[in-house]
Amino acid sequence: MTGDPVSSSVLLRRLDRVRRTVARWWAGSSLVRLADRTGSTVGRWIRGSRLHRWLTAEPDPQVIVVDLRETYTVGPVVAALDRVGGWLAPRWRASRPRRALAAGVETFAAAPVRLAGLFAVVAICASLVRTLAGAPTEIAVGAHLLALAPALVGVRERRSWADLRESRVGRALSAALAPPDPDG
């Protein structure tokens, strides 16, 4: 036998390939780019939210309006949101959790069905092992194997989130689940 058995391990090579694939998926994720802009984005989201706009709207001349920023109940909430957003933004931009979240989102966006299938295969196999360790019935084993079939089919799916969204089914779901236009 030549070479070190650990360095020639098939499992280690596959794990390294998975690690490289995840890193590649993570690097180009639009969610990672979004997370990079989160610092200023969080403040814009807070100030651009309907609730914030409603609470801080300019008064209509024919309506008596109380500036809720000046009240004892809502004012502290608005001030706290502004303070938290300002404090959190720079810390979030430099944080490891942001980078990890961005990497995870990018990985998921690159092949969502495949990752969901992998997760399902692992969960179903773990459940099957637990079932077999106890008192397995034919129905329980059959149900596990029946659930395993679509999960294994999902593992073969390589389309990205963007590709799935542009498919006929993806467009139909987007149209069906899209919120109504608030202006019209």
TITOR-302350 format. One record per residue: residue number from 1; residue in three letters; z negated, x negated, y of N, C-alpha, C in turn. Coordinates in Angstrom, 3 decimals, always signed. Each point is the difference from the previous one (the first is absolute). Layout:
N
resi  resn  n_up  n_east  n_north  ca_up  ca_east  ca_north  c_up  c_east  c_north
NUM  ALA  Z  X  Y  Z  X  Y  Z  X  Y
...
END
This chain:
184
resi  resn  n_up  n_east  n_north  ca_up  ca_east  ca_north  c_up  c_east  c_north
1  MET  +0.000  -0.846  -1.170  +0.000  +0.846  +1.170  +0.000  -0.887  +1.227
2  THR  +0.913  +0.239  +0.920  +0.090  -0.820  +1.199  -0.548  +0.764  +1.181
3  GLY  -0.606  -0.740  +0.924  -0.492  +0.613  +1.228  -1.365  +0.636  -0.184
4  ASP  -0.559  +0.357  +1.107  -1.311  +0.640  +0.044  +0.158  +1.477  -0.350
5  PRO  -0.792  +0.533  -0.948  +0.162  +1.405  -0.375  -0.307  +0.968  +1.148
6  VAL  -0.881  -0.388  +0.898  -0.341  +0.884  +1.115  +1.166  +0.079  +0.978
7  SER  +0.604  -1.149  +0.325  +1.097  +0.016  +0.970  +1.269  +0.638  -0.573
8  SER  +0.123  +0.046  -1.306  +1.185  +0.620  -0.599  -0.271  +1.448  -0.421
9  SER  -1.103  +0.562  +0.423  -0.376  +1.360  -0.364  +0.958  +1.013  +0.610
10  VAL  +0.482  +0.899  -0.830  +0.890  +1.064  +0.459  -0.743  +0.907  +0.981
11  LEU  -1.259  +0.310  -0.289  -0.788  +0.863  +0.871  -0.151  -0.614  +1.387
12  LEU  -0.301  -1.306  +0.058  -0.162  -0.646  +1.305  +1.323  -0.019  +0.769
13  ARG  +1.107  -0.232  -0.695  +1.294  +0.014  +0.685  +0.305  +1.383  +0.555
14  ARG  -0.297  +1.027  -0.775  +0.255  +1.368  +0.478  -0.920  +0.368  +1.159
15  LEU  -1.260  -0.402  -0.095  -0.922  +0.271  +1.104  +0.454  -0.718  +1.271
16  ASP  +0.499  -1.226  -0.140  +0.491  -0.727  +1.168  +1.239  +0.682  +0.567
17  ARG  +0.861  +0.505  -0.864  +1.184  +0.715  +0.471  -0.400  +1.284  +0.740
18  VAL  -0.994  +0.715  -0.510  -0.496  +1.200  +0.677  -0.578  -0.381  +1.356
19  ARG  -0.776  -1.088  +0.059  -0.590  -0.446  +1.261  +1.094  -0.330  +1.015
20  ARG  +1.041  -0.706  -0.426  +1.092  -0.340  +0.917  +0.742  +1.243  +0.458
21  THR  +0.225  +0.943  -0.909  +0.689  +1.240  +0.357  -0.812  +0.791  +1.012
22  VAL  -1.297  +0.107  -0.240  -0.865  +0.723  +0.939  +0.022  -0.687  +1.361
23  ALA  -0.057  -1.310  +0.033  +0.035  -0.728  +1.275  +1.325  +0.233  +0.723
24  ARG  +1.101  +0.038  -0.727  +1.306  +0.244  +0.609  +0.075  +1.421  +0.552
25  TRP  -0.488  +0.972  -0.765  -0.001  +1.390  +0.463  -0.849  +0.133  +1.250
26  TRP  -1.129  -0.664  -0.007  -0.947  +0.086  +1.109  +0.604  -0.562  +1.277
27  ALA  +0.781  -1.063  -0.112  +0.492  -0.714  +1.180  +0.924  +0.847  +0.866
28  GLY  +0.742  +0.941  -0.549  +0.973  +0.738  +0.795  -0.366  +1.454  +0.244
29  SER  -1.232  +0.360  -0.248  -0.396  +1.400  +0.102  -0.032  +0.485  +1.431
30  SER  +0.529  +1.190  +0.204  -0.081  +0.596  +1.332  -1.434  +0.396  +0.315
31  LEU  -0.793  +0.302  -1.007  -1.398  +0.312  +0.260  -0.763  -1.252  +0.436
32  VAL  +0.395  -1.172  -0.514  -0.617  -1.241  +0.447  +0.319  -0.218  +1.474
33  ARG  +1.262  +0.244  +0.365  +0.345  -0.135  +1.419  -0.776  +0.999  +0.832
34  LEU  -0.188  +1.198  -0.529  -0.797  +0.999  +0.710  -1.442  -0.470  +0.130
35  ALA  -0.546  -0.569  -1.051  -1.381  -0.475  +0.055  -0.138  -1.148  +1.001
36  ASP  +1.046  -0.816  +0.156  -0.047  -1.078  +0.979  -0.087  +0.541  +1.418
37  ARG  +0.606  +1.157  +0.212  -0.040  +0.603  +1.331  -1.147  +0.969  +0.156
38  THR  -0.866  +0.083  -1.003  -1.045  +1.012  -0.015  -0.950  -0.131  +1.170
39  GLY  -0.276  -1.224  +0.443  -0.953  -0.183  +1.083  +0.325  +0.851  +1.205
40  SER  +1.187  -0.174  +0.542  +0.381  +0.805  +1.154  +0.378  +1.404  -0.431
41  THR  +0.441  +0.139  -1.230  +0.419  +1.301  -0.486  -1.188  +0.950  -0.127
42  VAL  -1.146  -0.493  -0.447  -1.169  +0.868  -0.157  -0.373  +0.607  +1.337
43  GLY  -0.020  -0.805  +1.040  -0.310  +0.519  +1.330  +1.021  +1.012  +0.467
44  ARG  +1.287  -0.286  -0.259  +1.047  +0.954  +0.377  -0.123  +1.290  -0.785
45  TRP  -0.345  -0.110  -1.290  -0.157  +1.198  -0.814  -1.139  +0.862  +0.530
46  ILE  -1.101  -0.650  +0.332  -1.143  +0.756  +0.515  +0.379  +0.671  +1.309
47  ARG  +0.575  -0.781  +0.918  +0.367  +0.572  +1.295  +1.174  +0.964  -0.107
48  GLY  +0.847  -0.144  -1.007  +1.155  +0.871  -0.162  -0.262  +1.200  -0.899
49  SER  -1.190  +0.089  -0.566  -0.278  +1.125  -0.891  -0.068  +1.301  +0.786
50  ARG  +0.287  +1.086  -0.669  -0.048  +1.303  +0.656  -1.398  +0.308  +0.503
51  LEU  -0.992  -0.357  -0.797  -1.376  +0.275  +0.403  -0.348  -0.770  +1.264
52  HIS  +0.338  -1.273  +0.055  -0.296  -0.810  +1.188  +0.771  +0.529  +1.209
53  ARG  +1.276  +0.327  -0.201  +0.781  +0.548  +1.120  -0.570  +1.328  +0.462
54  TRP  -0.432  +0.821  -0.943  -0.564  +1.293  +0.366  -1.312  -0.184  +0.760
55  LEU  -0.813  -0.954  -0.491  -1.297  -0.224  +0.645  +0.145  -0.631  +1.385
56  THR  +1.072  -0.732  +0.247  +0.151  -0.727  +1.264  +1.173  +0.502  +0.834
57  ALA  +0.508  +1.193  -0.284  +1.175  +0.523  +0.698  -0.301  +0.278  +1.472
58  GLU  +1.046  -0.164  +0.803  -0.115  +0.338  +1.425  -0.108  +1.513  +0.134
59  PRO  -0.790  +0.459  +0.938  -0.218  +1.445  +0.120  +1.209  +0.729  +0.576
60  ASP  +0.182  +1.220  -0.459  +0.993  +0.915  +0.559  -0.600  +0.558  +1.289
61  PRO  +0.751  +0.043  +1.098  -0.577  +0.443  +1.272  -0.566  +1.421  -0.038
62  GLN  +0.493  +0.822  -0.891  -0.476  +1.377  -0.042  -1.098  +0.210  -1.038
63  VAL  -0.446  -1.066  -0.604  -1.020  +0.102  -1.034  -1.172  -0.895  +0.394
64  ILE  -1.181  +0.513  -0.194  -1.186  -0.820  +0.246  -0.211  -0.855  -1.239
65  VAL  -0.042  -1.287  +0.212  -0.099  -0.933  -1.107  -1.209  -0.895  +0.210
66  VAL  -0.703  -0.240  -1.064  -1.120  -0.934  +0.025  +0.490  -1.275  -0.681
67  ASP  -0.130  -1.123  +0.682  +0.381  -1.284  -0.589  -1.023  -0.341  -1.072
68  LEU  +0.389  +0.135  -1.233  -0.933  -0.191  -1.107  -0.468  -1.445  -0.135
69  ARG  +0.743  -0.947  +0.601  -0.469  -1.388  -0.013  -1.301  -0.134  +0.767
70  GLU  -0.243  +0.931  +0.899  -1.210  -0.044  +0.833  -1.142  +0.822  -0.596
71  THR  +0.218  +0.652  -1.129  -1.056  +0.828  -0.590  -0.898  -0.847  -0.887
72  TYR  -1.156  +0.546  -0.296  -0.961  -0.704  -0.863  +0.386  +0.068  -1.470
73  THR  +0.832  +0.963  -0.375  +0.322  +0.155  -1.417  +1.270  -0.735  -0.416
74  VAL  +1.091  +0.162  +0.744  +1.279  -0.588  -0.393  +0.204  -1.372  +0.618
75  GLY  -0.509  -0.214  +1.195  +0.183  -1.276  +0.700  -0.398  -1.207  -0.828
76  PRO  -1.185  +0.002  -0.609  -0.379  -1.151  -0.831  +0.919  -0.216  -1.204
77  VAL  +0.546  +1.082  -0.536  +0.904  -0.142  -1.148  +1.285  -0.703  +0.429
78  VAL  +0.573  +0.428  +1.123  +1.219  -0.627  +0.508  -0.268  -1.461  +0.359
79  ALA  -1.116  -0.267  +0.654  -0.347  -1.378  +0.360  -0.211  -0.857  -1.247
80  ALA  -0.646  +0.565  -1.009  -0.234  -0.749  -1.243  +1.318  -0.309  -0.699
81  LEU  +0.919  +0.966  -0.027  +1.305  -0.254  -0.612  +0.734  -1.118  +0.729
82  ASP  -0.031  +0.006  +1.329  +0.638  -1.066  +0.772  -0.657  -1.347  -0.276
83  ARG  -1.334  -0.025  -0.050  -0.729  -1.252  -0.237  +0.264  -0.540  -1.401
84  VAL  -0.063  +0.874  -0.987  +0.214  -0.436  -1.389  +1.422  -0.508  -0.181
85  GLY  +0.974  +0.719  +0.554  +1.389  -0.447  -0.111  +0.213  -1.358  +0.647
86  GLY  -0.589  -0.222  +1.159  +0.135  -1.288  +0.683  -0.692  -1.134  -0.734
87  TRP  -1.134  +0.286  -0.628  -0.746  -1.029  -0.724  +0.652  -0.287  -1.352
88  LEU  +0.495  +1.058  -0.655  +0.520  -0.136  -1.356  +1.382  -0.652  -0.055
89  ALA  +0.825  +0.242  +0.984  +1.388  -0.442  -0.053  +0.163  -1.500  -0.243
90  PRO  -0.605  -0.890  +0.800  +0.221  -1.426  -0.258  -0.615  -0.465  -1.319
91  ARG  -1.093  +0.589  -0.388  -0.631  -0.389  -1.270  +0.851  +0.435  -1.183
92  TRP  +0.585  +1.162  +0.100  +0.846  +0.506  -1.081  +1.242  -0.864  -0.156
93  ARG  +0.614  -0.403  +1.111  +1.216  -0.813  -0.079  -0.228  -1.307  -0.745
94  ALA  -1.195  -0.576  +0.107  -0.280  -1.292  -0.620  -0.726  +0.126  -1.337
95  SER  -0.160  +1.191  -0.526  -0.843  +0.184  -1.180  +0.763  -0.166  -1.315
96  ARG  -0.734  -0.435  -1.005  +0.554  -0.078  -1.351  +0.268  +1.378  -0.580
97  PRO  -0.880  +0.986  +0.225  +0.316  +1.327  -0.528  +1.322  +0.562  +0.525
98  ARG  +0.353  -0.290  +1.260  +1.274  +0.457  +0.540  +1.147  -0.647  -0.755
99  ARG  -0.125  -1.301  -0.232  +1.055  -0.694  -0.736  +0.100  +0.521  -1.434
100  ALA  -1.152  +0.238  -0.630  +0.011  +0.523  -1.371  +0.584  +1.403  -0.043
101  LEU  -0.364  +0.824  +0.968  +0.544  +1.350  +0.072  +1.509  -0.044  +0.210
102  ALA  +0.442  -0.860  +0.888  +1.435  -0.113  +0.259  +0.732  -0.467  -1.254
103  ALA  -0.586  -0.957  -0.720  +0.627  -0.482  -1.231  +0.071  +1.105  -1.047
104  GLY  -1.077  +0.756  -0.120  -0.006  +1.099  -0.966  +1.017  +1.069  +0.328
105  VAL  +0.101  +0.330  +1.263  +0.959  +1.026  +0.419  +1.424  -0.488  -0.215
106  GLU  +0.239  -1.249  +0.308  +1.339  -0.551  -0.184  +0.380  -0.014  -1.476
107  THR  -0.938  -0.387  -0.839  +0.243  -0.023  -1.432  +0.313  +1.403  -0.502
108  PHE  -0.789  +0.959  +0.450  +0.225  +1.378  -0.419  +1.342  +0.513  +0.494
109  ALA  +0.360  -0.304  +1.249  +1.247  +0.498  +0.567  +1.223  -0.598  -0.702
110  ALA  -0.137  -1.194  -0.554  +1.135  -0.638  -0.667  +0.366  +0.697  -1.308
111  ALA  -0.981  +0.539  -0.699  +0.276  +0.683  -1.275  -1.135  +0.971  -0.299
112  PRO  -0.086  +1.113  +0.714  -1.146  +0.895  -0.175  -0.078  +0.657  -1.374
113  VAL  +1.133  +0.406  -0.540  -0.025  +0.665  -1.302  -0.388  -1.002  -1.083
114  ARG  +0.495  -1.205  +0.129  -0.324  -1.023  -0.996  -1.494  -0.321  +0.018
115  LEU  -0.571  -0.167  +1.183  -1.430  -0.302  +0.086  -0.842  +1.167  -0.493
116  ALA  +0.390  +1.218  +0.340  -0.725  +1.167  -0.504  +0.116  +0.081  -1.520
117  GLY  +1.172  -0.334  -0.526  +0.184  -0.016  -1.444  -0.862  -1.057  -0.677
118  LEU  -0.065  -1.191  +0.603  -0.859  -1.060  -0.554  -1.458  +0.428  -0.007
119  PHE  -0.443  +0.587  +1.110  -1.373  +0.479  +0.078  -0.252  +1.051  -1.074
120  ALA  +0.935  +0.924  -0.167  -0.154  +1.055  -0.995  -0.014  -0.568  -1.414
121  VAL  +0.862  -0.982  -0.285  +0.031  -0.615  -1.331  -1.342  -0.655  -0.308
122  VAL  -0.534  -0.747  +0.956  -1.287  -0.666  -0.223  -1.105  +1.032  -0.212
123  ALA  -0.028  +1.038  +0.842  -1.043  +1.021  -0.121  +0.108  +0.761  -1.320
124  ILE  +1.218  +0.348  -0.379  +0.190  +0.757  -1.246  -0.358  -0.866  -1.201
125  CYS  +0.403  -1.269  +0.031  -0.335  -0.898  -1.120  -1.510  -0.210  -0.103
126  ALA  -0.666  -0.161  +1.128  -1.457  -0.157  -0.020  -0.658  +1.259  -0.560
127  SER  +0.487  +1.151  +0.407  -0.544  +1.254  -0.523  +0.285  +0.148  -1.488
128  LEU  +1.178  -0.422  -0.420  +0.350  +0.076  -1.419  -0.895  -0.911  -0.833
129  VAL  -0.263  -1.205  +0.487  -0.890  -0.920  -0.719  -1.389  +0.611  -0.122
130  ARG  -0.469  +0.598  +1.097  -1.327  +0.638  -0.025  -0.006  +1.166  -0.986
131  THR  +1.076  +0.768  -0.031  +0.098  +1.116  -0.930  +0.014  -0.504  -1.443
132  LEU  +0.772  -1.068  -0.243  +0.087  -0.539  -1.360  -1.315  -0.623  -0.449
133  ALA  -0.800  -0.488  +0.947  -1.292  -0.591  -0.348  -0.997  +1.068  -0.426
134  GLY  +0.196  +1.223  +0.472  -0.900  +1.091  -0.366  +0.502  +0.707  -1.238
135  ALA  +0.053  +1.309  +0.093  +0.493  +0.812  -1.109  +1.330  +0.614  +0.431
136  PRO  +1.107  -0.734  -0.190  +1.286  +0.501  +0.492  +0.502  +1.192  -0.813
137  THR  +0.607  +0.916  +0.717  +0.673  +1.118  -0.664  +1.498  -0.186  +0.192
138  GLU  +0.757  +0.668  -0.801  +1.447  -0.101  +0.114  +0.471  +0.526  +1.350
139  ILE  -0.623  +1.052  +0.468  +0.386  +0.585  +1.292  -0.288  -0.983  +1.136
140  ALA  -1.158  -0.658  -0.030  -0.354  -0.946  +1.065  +0.967  -1.182  +0.015
141  VAL  +0.283  -0.547  -1.171  +0.934  -1.130  -0.073  +1.395  +0.445  +0.420
142  GLY  +0.421  +1.165  -0.448  +1.316  +0.522  +0.373  +0.111  +0.245  +1.501
143  ALA  -1.067  +0.520  +0.607  +0.015  +0.237  +1.443  +0.119  -1.317  +0.755
144  HIS  -0.696  -1.022  -0.461  +0.108  -1.311  +0.638  +1.424  -0.546  -0.112
145  LEU  +0.573  +0.096  -1.179  +1.355  -0.511  -0.192  +1.014  +0.814  +0.795
146  LEU  -0.221  +1.306  +0.103  +0.881  +0.853  +0.787  -0.090  -0.356  +1.485
147  ALA  -1.192  -0.306  +0.476  -0.173  -0.390  +1.408  +0.557  -1.400  +0.252
148  LEU  -0.017  -0.835  -1.040  +0.478  -1.374  +0.152  +1.515  -0.067  +0.191
149  ALA  +0.736  +0.938  -0.561  +1.465  -0.035  +0.071  +0.522  +0.031  +1.438
150  PRO  -0.392  +0.972  +0.851  +0.525  -0.030  +1.376  -0.506  -1.197  +0.798
151  ALA  -1.199  -0.487  -0.321  -0.504  -1.178  +0.701  +0.866  -1.217  -0.316
152  LEU  +0.413  -0.139  -1.251  +0.872  -1.112  -0.373  +1.379  +0.134  +0.631
153  VAL  +0.483  +1.221  +0.147  +1.274  +0.213  +0.689  -0.144  -0.405  +1.466
154  GLY  -1.122  +0.334  +0.619  -0.247  -0.364  +1.392  -0.043  -1.494  +0.216
155  VAL  -0.476  -0.754  -0.995  -0.065  -1.457  +0.122  +1.391  -0.601  +0.146
156  ARG  +0.999  +0.659  -0.514  +1.372  -0.512  +0.083  +0.658  +0.286  +1.344
157  GLU  -0.555  +0.908  +0.787  +0.583  +0.387  +1.298  -0.213  -1.122  +1.013
158  ARG  +1.073  -0.474  +0.611  -0.084  -1.143  +0.909  +0.356  +0.345  +1.444
159  ARG  +0.266  +1.257  +0.300  +0.380  +0.352  +1.366  -1.198  -0.109  +0.948
160  SER  +0.289  -0.380  +1.231  -1.040  -0.129  +1.016  -0.324  +1.362  +0.587
161  TRP  -1.057  +0.031  +0.798  -0.395  +1.233  +0.670  +1.141  +0.505  +0.889
162  ALA  +0.649  -0.911  +0.715  +1.101  +0.391  +0.888  +1.150  +0.596  -0.809
163  ASP  +0.315  -0.602  -1.142  +1.069  +0.534  -0.850  -0.357  +1.384  -0.535
164  LEU  -1.251  +0.172  -0.408  -0.432  +1.299  -0.506  +0.021  +1.052  +1.103
165  ARG  -0.385  -0.393  +1.201  -0.022  +0.930  +1.127  +1.410  +0.453  +0.362
166  GLU  +0.995  -0.865  -0.176  +1.387  +0.335  +0.325  +0.729  +0.710  -1.139
167  SER  -0.652  +0.129  -1.139  +0.643  +0.713  -1.104  +0.051  +1.492  +0.316
168  ARG  +0.769  +0.735  -0.757  +0.149  +1.437  +0.237  -1.347  +0.718  -0.132
169  VAL  -0.756  -0.339  -1.037  -1.311  +0.616  -0.196  -0.948  -0.416  +1.131
170  GLY  +0.045  -1.265  +0.402  -0.858  -0.474  +1.083  +0.292  +0.706  +1.313
171  ARG  +1.262  +0.190  +0.311  +0.357  +0.720  +1.235  -0.445  +1.458  -0.064
172  ALA  +0.148  +0.619  -1.165  -0.421  +1.399  -0.148  -1.518  +0.129  +0.153
173  LEU  -0.744  -0.917  -0.604  -1.460  +0.034  +0.144  -0.423  -0.264  +1.438
174  SER  +0.655  -0.942  +0.652  -0.329  -0.290  +1.399  +0.233  +1.217  +0.873
175  ALA  +1.106  +0.681  -0.224  +0.290  +1.194  +0.797  -0.997  +1.116  -0.284
176  ALA  -0.396  +0.133  -1.258  -0.926  +1.068  -0.365  -1.413  -0.268  +0.497
177  LEU  -0.413  -1.267  +0.017  -1.375  -0.343  +0.351  -0.176  -0.442  +1.434
178  ALA  +1.064  -0.073  +0.777  -0.097  -0.447  +1.384  -0.753  +1.045  +0.823
179  PRO  -0.892  -0.458  +0.877  -0.707  +0.968  +0.837  +0.951  +0.633  +1.001
180  PRO  -0.324  +1.186  +0.454  +0.884  +0.649  +0.976  -0.018  -0.759  +1.320
181  ASP  +1.083  +0.126  +0.745  +0.100  -0.641  +1.311  -0.983  +0.673  +0.958
182  PRO  -0.936  -0.752  +0.603  -1.000  +0.639  +0.854  +0.586  +0.563  +1.289
183  ASP  +1.155  -0.498  +0.426  +0.594  +0.467  +1.269  +0.943  +1.172  -0.205
184  GLY  +0.381  +0.243  -1.213  +1.036  +0.990  -0.103  -0.163  +1.001  -1.030
END
